[in-house]
Amino acid sequence: MTLPLADPNRYARIGGALYLVIIIAGIVGPLVTREALVVAHDPVATSHNIASSPELWRLGIILDLVAQLCDVPVMVILFLLLSPVNQPVALVSLLFNVVQTSTLVANQLTLVVAQLFSPDQPALADVALRAYAFGEPIGLVFFGFTCILEGYLIRHSGYLPWILGLLMQVAGVAYVANTFLQLLAPDVASIVFLIPTVVAELSLALWLVVRGVDVAKYRQVSAAAYQTPG
């Protein structure tokens, strides 16, 4: 059993700041690296772009890894902050998050493999990139369930705004729906489906940094959750 945090807002602000790093690295990183090199439906041009700009390609991988490294303390901090609401649910949420991050880290190897092929092997590089395109949503479906469970805990916490919890649950459903659409009907899947995820996660991260938690209510909930029978 975890114990109540003596200074929950310190953890909240650290977690929120790291969450912002994850969001920025996850959005800006691919836009300025892979998106600049990958040419849709043209494996030959893509392969030549990767070969001519290896540093930019590797920078994209590094930014992804930075996000995934930050994800480890963030998931622990959120587990500690939300455990007083319902520790078993918080633990299941944490485990879903661990699977997600592990899957995304392993998926980075496909990007490394894509760079190992020479420009005259565009078909092989294209296979690696296609594998990456499927590996990412497979990882994010687990994060979808993390968001749904975290949203439940936030809504019932009393020390974080319930609207943040609702937004996180909507984001979780969006992640799950987008994954299955990409696997079952890729022509229907669209980045538009992920807009709720950006809104929800950015809102939560900014709230944790700027406002933190209602400490008095956090301590009240914690006292009820961790009291020992006399």
PyMOL commands that set and color helices and strands:
alter all, ss='L'
color gray80, all
select helices_A, chain A and resi 8-32+34-37+43-52+54-82+87-116+122-155+162-184+191-210+215-226
alter helices_A, ss='H'
color red, helices_A
deselect
rebuild
show_as cartoon
